[in-house]
Amino acid sequence: MNREDDILVAATAPVTQYIETARTDLRGSLMRDSKEGKRPRIKKLPPELRRRKINFSLEPVWYRRLLWRLKEDSQFLRSTVQLTFALLCVWIGYEFYLFVEWGMSDGSVPFSSRPPGVEGFLPISALMSLKYWMVTEIINHVHPSGLFILLAILAIGLLLKKAFCGWLCPIGTLSESLWMAGQKLFGRNITITTWLDYPLRSLKYLLMWYFVYSVMQMDVNALKNFIYSPYNKVADIKMYLFFADISSFALWTILILMVLSVVVKNFWCRYLCPYGALLGALSWLSPLKITRNKSTCIDCALCTKACPSSIKVHTVQRVWSDECMSCLRCIEACPVINTLQMKTNQEAKPIPGWIFGTLVAGVFMAVTGLAMLTGNWQNGISQEEYAKRFKELDAPVYRHFRSEVAPYGPND
């Protein structure tokens, strides 16, 4: 051993001793508290090991304070991104409302253009467009933005795990808000027992398999017949009218799902969302994963407690779980410096929260921006054609059963 190695060992020995002492004290504390029925207490860590707590109020200039917090507080950044994307969806919804009002009024109210972003709520049509594009290399003009939104979501899943669910998805944001409200109201959320959790989680994979298999079974002619059908051309309008004049059964179903999401964390996302299942499957291929440093971990389990997906983060070296939404809550909860980090592998440099959040939003904006630059964002349906189709919405040609659409002619 040379002199440099001696110096390195001497420098790291106190830190190693601190870690081992903290681990031993913590385990003893946890065992005592458990036997006495008390809530486990975490002993204070030495300054050398403790993650620094930032007092953002020290910055007097508001915009600098905001930028500082966005950079250093991953949960503040994530909430900001979630809120921004949710407001964007609300704006798209309002624009689409004005568009439908124009169509249903037979032109008596001023025309409002249709927002292409509404196609993000047509995942089955987008899935068909994806296969049609892969087979024919043709980007259809009926719902082109839906295809690119789907590609953006899949790209995020492939590169950044289920970060779309934890950072951008408006349904995921609503679901998270509901269980957090339930936690404040009742002090806790219900934890589904393991023997029931696994079968329930399989439901979303069954739904995903059904949709993906159904589309994959369709040949080019069947795909073309559906994509260019009168029904698909007004599928977004049909979706709006379904919710605008919602049946009591559908309304009660939504209300029950919302109540379940209040008492059970992410009930819809965890058990029923086929989109989440697809992204969860893709997340296995993602190079970035939450990585735990075993040598500095003190087994406090605060990361596991913070995880909204009930992943036992403190027991694994890398989080491979398909339920991980890359929300970074576990990293923020870890009290020990450089113990939980987002990395490509154990030896790689960590990805800071602000960079990860920028990547999530950046990938989505890059793919959808490409659609705009290449002229594949707005659809090819004219205002005159929409005016005609609004008058015919109740005709049999605008109905469908599963992936089967009613027969139609060249003038339909």
C-alpha positions, -999 to 999 in steps of 0.1 A, spaced: 0 0 0 15 34 -10 13 67 8 -17 79 -12 -37 48 -2 -27 53 35 -40 88 34 -73 77 17 -78 49 43 -71 74 72 -95 99 57 -124 75 52 -120 55 84 -139 79 106 -168 81 81 -169 43 79 -169 41 117 -198 67 118 -218 46 94 -214 14 113 -221 31 146 -252 47 131 -264 14 116 -259 -5 149 -276 22 170 -305 24 145 -312 -13 145 -312 -14 183 -335 16 184 -359 0 159 -360 -33 178 -366 -15 211 -394 7 197 -409 -23 179 -411 -44 211 -425 -15 231 -451 -7 203 -437 27 197 -432 45 164 -395 39 153 -372 69 159 -342 77 138 -311 87 158 -294 119 147 -268 114 121 -233 129 123 -229 160 101 -205 141 78 -233 118 68 -264 140 69 -280 153 37 -280 191 39 -313 208 45 -316 240 25 -334 270 39 -347 286 7 -360 316 25 -324 328 29 -326 340 -7 -344 374 -6 -350 377 -44 -382 357 -52 -372 346 -87 -338 334 -76 -354 317 -47 -378 299 -71 -350 289 -94 -329 277 -65 -358 255 -52 -366 241 -86 -329 230 -89 -325 216 -54 -360 203 -44 -370 175 -67 -405 173 -53 -411 210 -57 -399 207 -93 -421 176 -99 -452 194 -85 -444 224 -107 -442 201 -138 -474 183 -128 -493 215 -123 -481 230 -156 -490 199 -175 -524 196 -158 -532 233 -166 -521 226 -202 -547 198 -203 -573 221 -188 -566 247 -215 -568 220 -242 -601 209 -227 -615 244 -228 -604 250 -264 -620 217 -274 -652 227 -255 -654 259 -276 -648 238 -308 -676 214 -299 -699 243 -290 -693 257 -325 -701 224 -341 -732 216 -321 -746 251 -327 -747 246 -364 -723 275 -368 -743 300 -348 -714 307 -325 -680 318 -336 -656 291 -349 -629 280 -325 -602 258 -339 -598 222 -326 -567 217 -303 -546 188 -316 -535 179 -281 -569 164 -274 -557 134 -294 -536 124 -264 -568 111 -249 -573 86 -278 -548 60 -269 -564 31 -289 -565 52 -321 -529 62 -315 -519 26 -310 -535 17 -344 -518 47 -360 -485 34 -346 -488 0 -361 -501 15 -394 -471 38 -395 -446 10 -387 -461 -12 -415 -468 13 -442 -445 42 -432 -475 65 -435 -485 90 -409 -523 93 -412 -538 127 -414 -568 119 -391 -551 119 -357 -514 126 -364 -507 143 -331 -520 113 -312 -493 92 -328 -466 116 -318 -479 119 -282 -479 82 -279 -443 80 -293 -433 107 -267 -448 87 -239 -432 55 -250 -398 72 -254 -400 85 -218 -409 50 -206 -380 34 -225 -355 60 -213 -368 72 -179 -389 44 -165 -425 53 -157 -416 90 -153 -446 100 -175 -469 86 -148 -451 104 -120 -444 137 -137 -468 144 -166 -499 122 -166 -529 143 -155 -547 112 -143 -516 103 -123 -515 138 -108 -552 136 -99 -547 101 -84 -517 114 -63 -537 144 -51 -566 121 -40 -545 97 -19 -526 126 -3 -559 141 6 -570 108 21 -538 106 41 -545 141 56 -581 133 63 -577 98 78 -540 99 89 -531 70 66 -540 51 35 -551 15 33 -524 -10 23 -537 -39 2 -524 -72 15 -498 -89 -7 -520 -120 -16 -546 -96 -30 -523 -69 -44 -506 -92 -70 -538 -104 -86 -552 -69 -87 -520 -56 -103 -523 -82 -130 -556 -66 -141 -539 -37 -158 -516 -61 -177 -546 -82 -189 -562 -50 -201 -530 -39 -218 -526 -73 -234 -561 -72 -247 -557 -38 -264 -522 -45 -278 -531 -80 -290 -563 -68 -306 -544 -41 -326 -515 -64 -335 -540 -89 -350 -553 -63 -374 -539 -63 -409 -532 -32 -429 -566 -31 -446 -584 -34 -412 -562 -7 -397 -568 16 -427 -605 9 -426 -607 20 -389 -583 49 -391 -601 66 -420 -636 57 -409 -662 84 -401 -662 71 -365 -625 76 -359 -626 110 -375 -650 122 -347 -638 98 -320 -626 128 -299 -660 145 -303 -678 113 -293 -655 111 -262 -664 146 -252 -701 140 -256 -698 108 -236 -686 128 -206 -708 159 -213 -739 137 -211 -725 110 -189 -747 80 -179 -754 74 -142 -735 41 -144 -704 57 -159 -706 85 -133 -709 62 -104 -680 41 -117 -658 72 -118 -669 83 -84 -662 48 -69 -627 49 -85 -621 83 -70 -632 72 -35 -609 41 -38 -581 64 -49 -586 84 -17 -581 55 6 -557 34 -15 -526 50 -30 -529 53 -68 -557 27 -71 -564 34 -108 -527 36 -117 -517 6 -98 -545 -18 -107 -563 -8 -138 -544 16 -161 -532 -3 -192 -510 27 -202 -492 23 -169 -488 -14 -176 -473 -7 -210 -448 18 -195 -441 -5 -166 -431 -33 -191 -409 -8 -210 -393 5 -178 -374 -28 -175 -353 -16 -205 -347 18 -190 -310 25 -182 -318 49 -154 -329 34 -121 -329 43 -84 -297 29 -70 -289 23 -33 -254 24 -19 -253 -5 6 -222 7 23 -237 40 35 -273 28 39 -284 28 76 -315 6 70 -339 33 83 -365 23 57 -376 60 53 -373 55 15 -397 26 16 -421 45 37 -420 75 13 -425 53 -18 -461 57 -31 -458 24 -50 -450 4 -19 -416 -7 -32 -392 -19 -5 -364 4 -17 -342 -2 14 -339 -39 6 -326 -37 -30 -295 -24 -47 -313 -11 -78 -351 -6 -82 -362 -27 -111 -399 -27 -101 -424 -20 -128 -443 1 -103 -416 27 -99 -428 60 -113 -394 78 -109 -411 103 -86 -378 106 -66 -397 108 -33 -375 80 -19 -343 100 -27 -357 131 -10 -366 110 21 -332 94 25 -313 111 54 -278 100 44 -258 117 17 -251 99 -15 -270 68 -5 -300 68 -29 -294 82 -64 -307 80 -99 -280 63 -120 -274 42 -150 -254 18 -129 -237 15 -95 -205 32 -106 -220 59 -128 -224 95 -118 -258 103 -103 -285 123 -123 -296 153 -102 -334 157 -98 -335 189 -118 -317 172 -148 -341 142 -146 -371 165 -145 -358 185 -175 -353 152 -194 -388 141 -187 -403 174 -200 -377 177 -227 -383 143 -243 -420 150 -244 -415 185 -259 -389 173 -284 -411 145 -299 -443 166 -300 -422 196 -313 -409 174 -341 -445 167 -351 -452 204 -353 -420 212 -373 -428 184 -398 -464 194 -403 -478 163 -385 -495 180 -356 -527 195 -371 -550 170 -387 -563 172 -423 -600 175 -416 -613 209 -428 -637 232 -410 -663 224 -437 -660 187 -432 -663 190 -394 -695 212 -399 -710 184 -420 -700 156 -396 -714 174 -365 -748 173 -382 -746 135 -388 -732 124 -354 -763 102 -347 -760 83 -380 -752 46 -379 -719 52 -398 -705 70 -366 -709 39 -344 -685 11 -337 -682 -22 -318 -647 -28 -303 -624 -23 -333 -652 -29 -359 -666 2 -375 -698 4 -395 -695 0 -433 -690 33 -450 -685 46 -486 -661 70 -502 -685 99 -496 -690 92 -459 
